[in-house]
Amino acid sequence: MEVGMKAIVVFESMYGNTHAIAEAVAKGIETAGAAEVTVVPVSQADDETIGQADLVVVGGPTHAHGMSHAATRRAAREAAGKPNSTLRMDPAASLDGPGIREWLAHLGSTGALVATFDTRLDAPPIFTGRAAPKIARQLQRRGFAPVADPESFLVTKETELCPGETARAQDWGSRVSALAKRSRS
């Protein structure tokens, strides 16, 4: 990325997987030379913060074949709260606040470059759905300029990231950074 370019990675995460991917993507962007990379949960991503970024990367979990909504976030919280559950809520989880879907509904346009990702179960997308393409369409409708195809990072049936996914996310972040640099030149 060119000197002075700012990037922000906005994420929604229930069990920490999407948060871990967001951190890895940010590390990839930073390694590729961004001047400043900030990672923020969706509940803290206001228009002012987004407006300062040249590159906005947005990611969330795939719930019910798409972006989460209040009922799927509530179900995630209930699943984690069951006796003997091994699931743990991400401290950054926005249980009562907005998820990506609600955040997008009120997001202003900045014209920044954008890339999107999701986390989803390791199965064919026809069975799991994908949140990232839906996030990308909403951002594009608001005037953001996509620099990369939406990407999915995979989670096991035990709700853990598949081996190698954080490294793949870091590599993807580096590639997104290179594409953003090319778009701005």
C-alpha positions in Angstrom: 0.0 0.0 0.0 1.1 3.5 -0.6 2.6 5.5 2.3 -0.1 7.2 4.3 -2.9 4.8 3.3 -5.2 3.8 6.2 -7.1 0.6 6.5 -9.8 -0.5 8.9 -11.0 -4.1 9.4 -14.5 -4.2 10.8 -15.8 -7.5 12.1 -18.7 -9.3 13.8 -17.8 -12.4 15.8 -19.8 -14.7 18.1 -17.3 -17.3 19.1 -14.0 -15.6 18.2 -13.3 -17.2 14.8 -14.2 -14.2 12.7 -12.3 -12.0 15.2 -9.2 -14.2 14.7 -9.5 -14.0 11.0 -10.0 -10.2 11.1 -6.7 -9.9 13.1 -4.9 -12.1 10.6 -6.2 -10.1 7.7 -5.0 -6.9 9.4 -1.6 -8.4 10.0 -1.4 -9.2 6.2 -2.4 -5.7 5.3 0.1 -4.2 7.7 2.9 -6.6 6.5 2.1 -5.4 2.9 2.9 -1.8 4.0 -0.2 0.0 5.1 0.6 3.1 7.2 -2.1 2.3 9.7 -4.4 -0.7 10.2 -7.2 -0.7 12.8 -9.3 -3.6 13.8 -12.7 -2.8 15.3 -15.8 -4.7 16.2 -18.8 -3.6 14.3 -20.3 -2.1 17.4 -17.5 0.5 17.4 -17.3 1.2 13.7 -18.9 4.6 13.3 -19.1 6.7 10.2 -16.3 8.9 11.4 -13.9 6.0 11.8 -14.9 4.5 8.4 -14.6 7.9 6.8 -10.9 8.1 7.7 -10.0 4.9 5.9 -8.8 4.4 2.3 -9.5 0.6 2.6 -12.3 -0.9 4.5 -12.4 -4.7 5.0 -15.6 -6.1 6.5 -16.2 -9.6 7.8 -18.8 -11.5 9.7 -20.0 -15.1 10.4 -22.4 -16.9 8.1 -25.6 -17.5 9.9 -28.7 -19.1 8.2 -27.1 -18.8 4.8 -26.2 -15.1 5.1 -25.5 -12.3 7.5 -26.4 -12.7 11.1 -29.5 -11.1 12.5 -30.9 -10.6 16.1 -32.4 -14.1 16.2 -29.2 -15.9 15.1 -27.1 -13.9 17.5 -29.5 -14.8 20.3 -29.3 -18.5 19.3 -25.5 -18.3 19.4 -25.6 -16.8 22.9 -28.0 -19.5 24.0 -25.9 -22.3 22.6 -22.8 -20.9 24.5 -24.9 -20.7 27.7 -26.0 -24.3 27.7 -24.7 -26.6 30.4 -21.5 -28.4 29.3 -21.2 -26.2 26.2 -17.6 -25.8 25.0 -18.6 -22.6 23.1 -17.4 -19.3 24.5 -18.6 -16.0 23.4 -16.1 -13.6 21.9 -15.6 -10.7 24.4 -16.2 -8.4 21.4 -19.5 -10.0 20.4 -22.3 -7.5 20.0 -25.1 -9.4 21.7 -27.6 -6.6 22.0 -26.0 -4.1 19.6 -25.8 -4.1 15.8 -24.4 -6.8 13.7 -23.0 -6.3 10.2 -26.5 -6.3 8.7 -27.9 -3.6 10.9 -24.6 -1.6 10.7 -24.8 -1.6 6.9 -28.4 -0.3 7.0 -27.1 2.9 8.5 -23.7 3.2 7.0 -22.9 6.3 5.0 -20.9 6.2 1.8 -17.2 7.2 1.7 -16.2 5.8 -1.7 -13.4 3.9 0.0 -12.0 0.7 -1.4 -13.5 -2.4 0.1 -13.1 -6.1 0.5 -15.3 -8.6 2.4 -14.9 -12.0 4.1 -16.9 -14.4 6.1 -16.5 -17.4 8.3 -18.6 -20.5 7.6 -18.8 -24.2 8.2 -16.4 -26.3 6.2 -19.0 -27.6 3.7 -20.1 -26.7 0.2 -21.5 -23.1 0.1 -24.8 -24.5 -1.3 -25.3 -26.0 2.1 -23.8 -23.3 4.3 -24.4 -20.1 2.4 -22.0 -17.2 2.4 -22.3 -13.9 4.1 -19.4 -12.1 2.3 -21.0 -11.7 -1.1 -24.1 -10.2 0.6 -21.9 -7.8 2.6 -20.1 -6.8 -0.6 -23.3 -6.1 -2.5 -24.5 -3.9 0.3 -21.3 -1.9 0.5 -21.1 -1.5 -3.3 -24.7 -0.1 -3.2 -23.4 2.5 -0.8 -20.6 3.6 -3.1 -17.7 1.6 -1.8 -15.4 0.2 -4.6 -14.6 -3.5 -4.3 -10.9 -4.5 -4.8 -11.2 -8.3 -4.3 -13.8 -11.0 -4.6 -15.5 -11.9 -1.3 -13.6 -14.6 0.6 -14.7 -17.4 3.0 -12.6 -18.8 5.9 -13.7 -22.2 7.1 -14.7 -23.5 10.5 -15.0 -27.1 11.7 -18.2 -28.7 13.1 -16.6 -28.2 16.5 -16.7 -24.4 15.8 -13.0 -24.0 15.5 -11.1 -22.5 12.6 -9.8 -25.2 10.2 -6.1 -25.7 10.2 -4.2 -23.1 8.2 -7.1 -20.6 8.0 -5.4 -17.8 9.9 -2.3 -18.1 7.7 -4.6 -18.0 4.6 -6.3 -14.9 6.0 -3.0 -13.2 6.5 -2.0 -14.0 2.9 -5.4 -12.8 1.7 -4.9 -9.5 3.6 -1.6 -9.0 1.8 -3.2 -9.7 -1.6 -6.1 -7.2 -0.8 -3.5 -4.6 0.2 -1.6 -5.1 -3.1 -4.9 -4.8 -5.1 -5.8 -1.7 -3.2 -2.4 -0.2 -4.0 -2.9 -1.0 -7.6 -6.4 0.6 -7.6 -5.1 3.8 -6.1 -2.2 4.2 -8.6 
